[in-house]
């Protein structure tokens, strides 16, 4: 994850911790790899848990009916950018 920003690394750690991904090293998550299916392999339940963790930590909600969710959750980089732009704390 050498080309990841500090905030991307923070979000990677949040993903691993909040989803209990014991076999995943947050430092090795490719910031541009997909979070779902072929990439990190997350599913819709993981997305809900991750959205809750983000809400608790950063003070804003990711809505399940947001038409931009596919783009927001596309990759670690996309998710990090969205959280950084919308976080309250």
N, C-alpha and C positions, 0 to 999 in steps of 0.2 A: 504494500500500500504506500510505496514511496512517493507516488504522485498525488496522494490524498491530502487535502487541507486538514488543519487541526480540528475544524468543526466536523468534517467528514469522519475523522477518526472517533470523535465523541459520539456521533450518531451510530457508527459501527459498533462501538462498545454497548450503547443502549440497545441495539438490535439483539446482540448476542446475550446480554444479561436479561432483558425483558422476555425473551423467547426461550431462555434456557438452552441455547444452542451449544451444548457442551463440546462438540467436536469441531467447532468453528473458532478460528483465531481471528478476532476483529482486525488485527493488523494485516491479515492476508485477504480481506475482502476487496475485490477489485471495484473501485468506485464507479466504473462504467458498466459493470456486469449487471444483468437483470437480477432483481430481488426474487422474482417468482419463476417457477418452472425450471428452465435449464440453468439458471444462475445459482442463486443461493437456495432455491427450492422452497420458498415460502408459499403458504396457501392463504385462503381467505380468513381463516381463524387467526393465523399469524398477523395478518394485516389489521384485524380488529384489536388484538393485543398490543401491537406496536402503536396503533393510533391512540390507545388509552395511555400507554407509557409516555408518548410525546405530549399528550394533553396534560398529564400530571407534571412533567418536568418543565415544559416550555410555555404552559398557560394558554394554549389555544387548541381548538378542536379540529380534527380532520373529519369531515363529514362523509359518511358512507355513500351518500347519493351525489357527491361532487362529481360532475362530469369530467373533471381533470384528474381523477384518481389514477388512471392508467399512466399518465405522464408524471404525476407526483411520486408514485411508487415504482417508476421504471427502473431506477438504479439508486445506489447509495448516494451518488452525486446529485441526482435530481431531488431525492428526498431531503438531503442536507440543505440544498439551496432553498427549498420551500420552507423548511423549518426555520432556517436562519432569517428569512424575509418576514416571517409571520410570528415569531416567538415574542412573548410578552416579558418573560424573565429568563 
